[in-house]
Amino acid sequence: MSVEQPIGAVSADGGAQHADGSAAHAPAAVPTPAAAHAPAAAAVRAPTLPALLADAIALAAGALLACAFAPLDLWPVAILSPALQMWLWHGATPRRAARTGFWFGAGTFGLGIWWLYVGLRFGGGSPVWLALFMVTALVAIMGLYQALMGYLAARVLPAVGALRYLVGLPALWLLMEWWRGWFLSG
């Protein structure tokens, strides 16, 4: 049983009709499950920063994380710094999340293990170039762990929601810390 509508009338699904009753355009799209999370996504907006600025923020946030440990012991930074990194990962592509993760790790370990240079250069008698190379290589390797974590966060975890922020990211961080401490004897 069909109900007659005037020509050009709008049907219940939002589509206009031709004279023969066929739809003039496709009906409105059905909302996706992701659209149901739109209010949550709007609460924490994805950063729309240029890549170099995001990298600089990640580097600075990583360096701040190193300040949470001895000798500075600025422990509140240990909460704020990873939160800033996770904000940079919000809505990022896997490549961009890996890139900012790398710079976060480079900042953390660049500031956190600079003293190894002193030990290698003066305690071990290494030439300057070799001590710099070894410390830089170690910082880059440590940055790769954070890069992998950023990549996995963007690739595997849900884009928004409590599962991402209360379970997924902390579990991923814990897994990466465990792997870094275990792989190749830590």
Secondary structure, 3 states (H helix, E strand, C coil): CCCCCCCCCECCCCCEECCCCCECCCCCCCCCHHHHCHHHHHHCCCCCCCHHHHHHHHHHHHHHHHCCCCCCCCCCHHHHHHHHHHHHHCCCCHHHHHHHHHHHHHHHHHHHCCHHHHHHHHHCCCCHHHHHHHHHHHHHHHHHHHHHHHHHHHHCCCCCCHHHHHHHHHHHHHHHHHHHHHHHHC
